[in-house]
Amino acid sequence: MLTKWLSLALCLILLVPSAQAAQLLEDDTVSVAGAVAPSYAYSFTGASPELLLDDESSTFWSRPAGSAGTSADITLYTGQTTLSAIWLRNGNQTSEWDYNAYARPGIIKVEVTYLTHDVLYANSYRYAMTDLYQPNVYSQSWQGGYQCLQLPQPITGVQSVSLTVESIVEGVHWDRVCISDVLLAGTGTQSGSSGVIQETTFMPIETTLLMRLATRSGPSTRYEELGSYFKEGYDVTVLSLCYDDGGVPWVQVEFTYLNRLRRAYTGLKRVDVDEALLPREEWLADATLARKVTPRYGPGTDYAARNLELSAGLSGSVYAYENGWAQFEYYDTAKALYRRVWVQTGDLNIR
């Protein structure tokens, strides 16, 4: 059965649920990438990936909710064409009961590969999905249960679109995450679309300490102290800039300590760097921890683990996404201070 589906190519002209929706691509072959679709996508009756393309709310794709995606769940091949938006029916849309019974994506990573001057490029975007069952709403951002995932700008020469479920909203009965349908649009509108959460772009600058590296977990004295490291003249990497409420500039730095990478914040005055060269940090989303976690000092297992255990349900904010990890800020009421830590995006429910 699996071999049969891996060889399947679905040649479709996908139709918009409403005339008001974005115009979809026409006369292009759109097929499920069986070569990269995980085998478990075929292990659940009626939930194979080809059902994403049938424009039927009564069918859906699913996978185990506990398997956080680090590689693409589904890839659609489009041929070389222009893409402006992806329309997606989130969750199991068979009924409102089914929608709530099954898990559905909270954050979806979209990777678009495209060809320009015979060079293949890939852009990645993340979308915080709106957790609503709205099968009869028609607007610029909703069409018969479809949410619009608007790209920041149209991309030409698109060859494939990959979807990775990075975090979920848990279902009340079934531990499977579902997507009902996906349509691809050649034109669209930015207004009212789901909020895109792009991979945070840091601009690493190697520089020298002007004084001892005193650090905190966030960009002000309201955050916990992490300790002092190294003396004047030591080399560190500066990543980003942020101003506290008093207008004092802080920078995020990366360094190695006890053979493990760490990220922390220090005052701009402590490093030899031009602040005009650094990207500014900003709030991206509110979030809640979906499960108990041990956070890290940075976005990956190469970074040291924090001596903390955070409980499910803890609320906070997201300030960066990188490599499948999120920089999560929360207030510690017991210590009366703020913290910034890094957790996997699959451990967060984005609001």
Secondary structure, 3 states (H helix, E strand, C coil): CHHHHHCCCCCCCCCCCCCCCCCECCCCCCEECCCCCCHHHHCCCCCCHHHHHCCCCCCCEEEECCCCCCCCCEEEEEEEEEEEEEEEEEECCCCHHHHHHEEEEEEEEEEEEEEECCEEEEEEEEEECCCCCCCCCECCCEECCEEEEEEEEEEEEEEEEEEEEEEEECCCCEEEEEEEEEEEECCCCCCCCCCEEECCCCCCEEEEECCCEEEECCCCCCECEEEEECCCCCEEEEEEEEECCCCCEEEEEEEEECCEEEEEEEEHHHECCCHHHCCECCCCEEEEECCCECCECCCCCCECECCCCECCCCEEEEEEEECCEEEEEEEECCCCEEEEEEEEHHHEEEC
